[in-house]
Amino acid sequence: MCVQIDSRCVLLNILQVHESTDLSDLLGFAVALKKKVHDAYVDISDASVFSVLENNADIIQLNDRTVTRTTKFANFEDRAFLDDTVNRHLPSSVRESLHMCAEGMRL
């Protein structure tokens, strides 16, 4: 069974740990996650990422190539809130892998 991880999930999990991330960091995150969750499909396509940015402009924004939190991101800083909302459809082992990969990123 394939586990689908969309770009909203990727971005919010990274930004839960880091205040910002460069668009080029998404590939490294996807590669690290695939090493932990072999059956994962991680959608970091341009269309998906830019759709997430447009649809979530109140909590995240793009400045040049850097995605940053806005002041309304506060709820997502709480790991439990993130797991209860964005990550709720994922098995707990995948949630843990998401958090581990975000925490392990060198930005």
MDAnalysis code that builds the backbone (N, CA, C; Angstrom):
import MDAnalysis as mda
import numpy as np

u = mda.Universe.empty(321, n_residues=107, atom_resindex=np.repeat(np.arange(107), 3), trajectory=True)
u.add_TopologyAttr("name", ["N", "CA", "C"] * 107)
u.add_TopologyAttr("resid", np.arange(1, 108))
u.add_TopologyAttr("resname", ["MET", "CYS", "VAL", "GLN", "ILE", "ASP", "SER", "ARG", "CYS", "VAL", "LEU", "LEU", "ASN", "ILE", "LEU", "GLN", "VAL", "HIS", "GLU", "SER", "THR", "ASP", "LEU", "SER", "ASP", "LEU", "LEU", "GLY", "PHE", "ALA", "VAL", "ALA", "LEU", "LYS", "LYS", "LYS", "VAL", "HIS", "ASP", "ALA", "TYR", "VAL", "ASP", "ILE", "SER", "ASP", "ALA", "SER", "VAL", "PHE", "SER", "VAL", "LEU", "GLU", "ASN", "ASN", "ALA", "ASP", "ILE", "ILE", "GLN", "LEU", "ASN", "ASP", "ARG", "THR", "VAL", "THR", "ARG", "THR", "THR", "LYS", "PHE", "ALA", "ASN", "PHE", "GLU", "ASP", "ARG", "ALA", "PHE", "LEU", "ASP", "ASP", "THR", "VAL", "ASN", "ARG", "HIS", "LEU", "PRO", "SER", "SER", "VAL", "ARG", "GLU", "SER", "LEU", "HIS", "MET", "CYS", "ALA", "GLU", "GLY", "MET", "ARG", "LEU"])
u.atoms.positions = np.array([
    [0.841, -1.183, 0.000],
    [0.000, 0.000, 0.000],
    [0.887, 1.247, 0.000],
    [0.594, 2.184, -0.837],
    [1.348, 3.423, -0.965],
    [0.792, 4.470, 0.009],
    [1.694, 5.116, 0.718],
    [1.327, 6.202, 1.622],
    [1.581, 7.506, 0.887],
    [0.541, 8.307, 0.718],
    [0.668, 9.564, -0.004],
    [0.905, 10.713, 0.963],
    [1.982, 11.443, 0.710],
    [2.339, 12.611, 1.504],
    [2.273, 13.811, 0.564],
    [1.334, 14.707, 0.802],
    [1.194, 15.854, -0.092],
    [2.118, 16.992, 0.335],
    [2.244, 17.978, -0.525],
    [3.183, 19.064, -0.259],
    [2.747, 19.929, 0.923],
    [1.460, 19.997, 1.214],
    [1.004, 20.732, 2.410],
    [1.563, 20.063, 3.659],
    [1.490, 18.762, 3.693],
    [2.026, 17.994, 4.808],
    [3.534, 18.207, 4.924],
    [4.230, 18.149, 3.820],
    [5.683, 18.340, 3.817],
    [6.039, 19.718, 4.361],
    [5.445, 20.749, 3.778],
    [5.780, 22.115, 4.178],
    [5.453, 22.393, 5.640],
    [4.276, 21.995, 6.077],
    [3.884, 22.298, 7.454],
    [4.702, 21.515, 8.466],
    [5.089, 20.288, 8.143],
    [5.941, 19.529, 9.058],
    [7.340, 20.129, 9.142],
    [7.863, 20.597, 8.034],
    [9.177, 21.253, 8.059],
    [9.083, 22.552, 8.855],
    [8.057, 23.345, 8.569],
    [7.927, 24.643, 9.228],
    [7.508, 24.530, 10.688],
    [7.034, 23.381, 11.080],
    [6.729, 23.171, 12.498],
    [8.031, 23.185, 13.304],
    [9.112, 22.756, 12.680],
    [10.409, 22.672, 13.349],
    [11.295, 23.875, 13.015],
    [11.233, 24.342, 11.774],
    [12.086, 25.431, 11.298],
    [11.222, 26.624, 10.905],
    [11.703, 27.825, 11.139],
    [10.918, 29.020, 10.811],
    [10.812, 29.267, 9.309],
    [11.737, 28.689, 8.546],
    [11.701, 28.857, 7.094],
    [12.425, 27.693, 6.433],
    [12.186, 27.558, 5.135],
    [12.875, 26.537, 4.351],
    [12.960, 27.016, 2.909],
    [14.031, 26.658, 2.252],
    [14.194, 26.985, 0.840],
    [13.472, 25.915, 0.019],
    [12.961, 26.288, -1.121],
    [12.269, 25.312, -1.972],
    [13.189, 24.144, -2.333],
    [14.471, 24.402, -2.457],
    [15.404, 23.323, -2.804],
    [15.542, 22.296, -1.678],
    [15.154, 22.634, -0.450],
    [15.226, 21.706, 0.679],
    [14.167, 20.601, 0.593],
    [13.134, 20.820, -0.190],
    [12.040, 19.850, -0.255],
    [12.491, 18.511, -0.830],
    [13.378, 18.542, -1.793],
    [13.873, 17.294, -2.379],
    [14.628, 16.465, -1.344],
    [15.494, 17.103, -0.579],
    [16.226, 16.396, 0.464],
    [15.299, 15.790, 1.494],
    [14.255, 16.519, 1.859],
    [13.272, 16.006, 2.803],
    [12.581, 14.772, 2.223],
    [12.175, 14.862, 0.960],
    [11.480, 13.741, 0.313],
    [12.379, 12.504, 0.245],
    [13.635, 12.690, -0.087],
    [14.581, 11.568, -0.157],
    [14.748, 10.935, 1.224],
    [14.922, 11.756, 2.251],
    [15.080, 11.239, 3.620],
    [13.833, 10.487, 4.071],
    [12.666, 11.013, 3.745],
    [11.426, 10.353, 4.139],
    [11.247, 9.019, 3.419],
    [11.601, 8.977, 2.136],
    [11.496, 7.731, 1.372],
    [12.414, 6.648, 1.928],
    [13.533, 7.042, 2.524],
    [14.432, 6.069, 3.147],
    [13.802, 5.453, 4.386],
    [12.949, 6.214, 5.058],
    [12.296, 5.731, 6.274],
    [10.962, 5.054, 5.977],
    [10.240, 5.591, 5.002],
    [8.916, 5.066, 4.636],
    [9.000, 4.662, 3.165],
    [9.409, 3.436, 2.923],
    [9.717, 2.972, 1.569],
    [8.531, 3.024, 0.608],
    [7.327, 2.887, 1.128],
    [6.150, 2.890, 0.259],
    [5.485, 4.264, 0.180],
    [6.232, 5.323, 0.498],
    [5.670, 6.672, 0.465],
    [5.802, 7.284, -0.928],
    [4.764, 8.001, -1.312],
    [4.815, 8.870, -2.487],
    [4.767, 10.288, -1.934],
    [5.837, 11.037, -2.136],
    [5.945, 12.387, -1.605],
    [5.782, 13.369, -2.760],
    [4.666, 14.093, -2.772],
    [4.375, 15.025, -3.858],
    [4.954, 16.395, -3.543],
    [6.078, 16.690, -4.157],
    [6.694, 18.008, -4.023],
    [6.796, 18.672, -5.400],
    [5.862, 18.337, -6.261],
    [5.850, 18.922, -7.600],
    [5.606, 20.429, -7.507],
    [6.086, 21.162, -8.478],
    [5.901, 22.613, -8.495],
    [4.425, 22.983, -8.377],
    [3.586, 22.321, -9.151],
    [2.156, 22.642, -9.137],
    [1.561, 22.442, -7.747],
    [1.922, 21.359, -7.108],
    [1.393, 21.073, -5.780],
    [1.894, 22.083, -4.750],
    [3.184, 22.362, -4.758],
    [3.762, 23.296, -3.791],
    [3.161, 24.688, -3.955],
    [3.076, 25.168, -5.187],
    [2.544, 26.509, -5.394],
    [1.052, 26.589, -5.098],
    [0.344, 25.511, -5.305],
    [-1.065, 25.468, -4.916],
    [-1.206, 25.583, -3.403],
    [-0.362, 24.873, -2.681],
    [-0.384, 24.952, -1.212],
    [-0.054, 26.365, -0.749],
    [0.937, 26.976, -1.361],
    [1.302, 28.340, -0.988],
    [0.149, 29.310, -1.233],
    [-0.519, 29.172, -2.351],
    [-1.649, 30.050, -2.662],
    [-2.821, 29.817, -1.715],
    [-3.103, 28.561, -1.412],
    [-4.261, 28.230, -0.590],
    [-4.032, 28.395, 0.907],
    [-2.795, 28.602, 1.320],
    [-2.471, 28.742, 2.742],
    [-1.674, 30.015, 3.016],
    [-1.943, 31.047, 2.224],
    [-1.195, 32.301, 2.325],
    [-1.349, 32.975, 3.687],
    [-2.349, 32.611, 4.439],
    [-2.514, 33.207, 5.760],
    [-1.521, 32.641, 6.780],
    [-0.994, 31.422, 6.540],
    [-0.072, 30.826, 7.510],
    [1.352, 30.643, 6.984],
    [1.522, 30.579, 5.657],
    [2.862, 30.465, 5.072],
    [2.959, 31.371, 3.854],
    [4.173, 31.841, 3.580],
    [4.362, 32.708, 2.413],
    [5.694, 32.421, 1.742],
    [5.756, 32.759, 0.487],
    [6.965, 32.565, -0.306],
    [7.612, 33.917, -0.560],
    [8.879, 34.025, -0.195],
    [9.681, 35.216, -0.475],
    [10.883, 34.748, -1.274],
    [10.899, 35.092, -2.566],
    [11.914, 34.615, -3.486],
    [11.824, 33.094, -3.545],
    [12.749, 32.340, -2.963],
    [12.682, 30.868, -2.962],
    [12.521, 30.301, -1.546],
    [12.240, 31.192, -0.592],
    [12.153, 30.791, 0.799],
    [10.711, 30.815, 1.290],
    [10.277, 29.696, 1.847],
    [8.945, 29.599, 2.438],
    [9.099, 29.871, 3.928],
    [8.297, 30.807, 4.435],
    [8.371, 31.175, 5.841],
    [6.990, 31.122, 6.496],
    [7.016, 31.002, 7.803],
    [5.783, 31.066, 8.593],
    [5.297, 32.509, 8.656],
    [3.992, 32.687, 8.789],
    [3.452, 34.001, 9.110],
    [3.102, 33.989, 10.599],
    [2.621, 35.102, 11.088],
    [2.248, 35.179, 12.507],
    [1.057, 34.283, 12.833],
    [0.292, 33.876, 11.834],
    [-0.871, 33.013, 12.065],
    [-0.522, 31.526, 12.064],
    [0.750, 31.208, 11.988],
    [1.203, 29.818, 11.960],
    [1.175, 29.182, 13.353],
    [0.988, 29.964, 14.379],
    [1.175, 29.560, 15.781],
    [0.580, 28.200, 16.128],
    [-0.632, 27.893, 15.722],
    [-1.242, 26.601, 16.067],
    [-0.420, 25.423, 15.561],
    [0.179, 25.580, 14.389],
    [0.929, 24.483, 13.771],
    [2.297, 24.267, 14.420],
    [2.719, 25.173, 15.279],
    [3.972, 24.977, 16.012],
    [3.848, 23.844, 17.021],
    [2.628, 23.506, 17.377],
    [2.361, 22.422, 18.317],
    [2.272, 21.098, 17.552],
    [3.161, 20.186, 17.877],
    [3.209, 18.897, 17.175],
    [1.886, 18.136, 17.267],
    [1.257, 18.149, 18.427],
    [-0.017, 17.442, 18.607],
    [-1.091, 18.028, 17.693],
    [-1.128, 19.356, 17.565],
    [-2.103, 19.991, 16.678],
    [-1.850, 19.574, 15.237],
    [-0.595, 19.569, 14.835],
    [-0.236, 19.173, 13.470],
    [-0.652, 17.730, 13.207],
    [-0.396, 16.850, 14.171],
    [-0.774, 15.447, 14.008],
    [-2.289, 15.249, 13.992],
    [-3.013, 16.065, 14.742],
    [-4.470, 15.943, 14.801],
    [-5.174, 16.553, 13.590],
    [-4.460, 17.347, 12.821],
    [-5.065, 18.004, 11.657],
    [-4.446, 17.498, 10.356],
    [-3.314, 18.023, 10.012],
    [-2.656, 17.733, 8.730],
    [-2.230, 16.272, 8.603],
    [-1.699, 15.701, 9.688],
    [-1.158, 14.344, 9.640],
    [-2.153, 13.268, 10.072],
    [-3.371, 13.631, 10.345],
    [-4.330, 12.699, 10.967],
    [-4.595, 11.437, 10.146],
    [-4.458, 11.495, 8.848],
    [-4.757, 10.346, 7.986],
    [-3.582, 9.367, 7.880],
    [-2.456, 9.712, 8.496],
    [-1.249, 8.894, 8.387],
    [-1.060, 8.004, 9.607],
    [-0.521, 6.809, 9.399],
    [-0.194, 5.943, 10.544],
    [0.814, 6.641, 11.462],
    [0.791, 6.289, 12.728],
    [1.675, 6.945, 13.699],
    [3.156, 6.776, 13.335],
    [3.533, 5.644, 12.754],
    [4.928, 5.443, 12.370],
    [5.351, 6.425, 11.275],
    [4.442, 6.747, 10.367],
    [4.736, 7.707, 9.305],
    [4.813, 9.112, 9.898],
    [3.916, 9.427, 10.825],
    [3.963, 10.733, 11.502],
    [5.321, 10.924, 12.179],
    [5.761, 9.900, 12.872],
    [7.044, 9.978, 13.568],
    [8.181, 10.182, 12.557],
    [8.123, 9.492, 11.437],
    [9.148, 9.656, 10.402],
    [9.136, 11.065, 9.827],
    [7.957, 11.638, 9.635],
    [7.850, 13.019, 9.160],
    [8.559, 13.968, 10.120],
    [8.269, 13.811, 11.401],
    [8.866, 14.681, 12.417],
    [10.383, 14.496, 12.471],
    [10.837, 13.257, 12.399],
    [12.266, 12.965, 12.463],
    [12.998, 13.588, 11.261],
    [12.408, 13.468, 10.092],
    [13.036, 14.039, 8.891],
    [13.082, 15.572, 8.963],
    [12.002, 16.173, 9.448],
    [11.984, 17.643, 9.583],
    [13.023, 18.093, 10.600],
    [13.114, 17.384, 11.711],
    [14.081, 17.767, 12.745],
    [15.518, 17.550, 12.268],
    [15.736, 16.573, 11.410],
    [17.074, 16.256, 10.940],
    [17.575, 17.103, 9.782],
    [16.723, 17.976, 9.269],
    [17.131, 18.815, 8.136],
    [18.183, 19.832, 8.558],
    [19.159, 20.015, 7.707],
    [20.181, 21.048, 7.932],
    [19.845, 22.214, 7.024],
    [19.361, 23.258, 7.636],
    [18.960, 24.432, 6.849],
    [19.938, 25.583, 7.039],
])
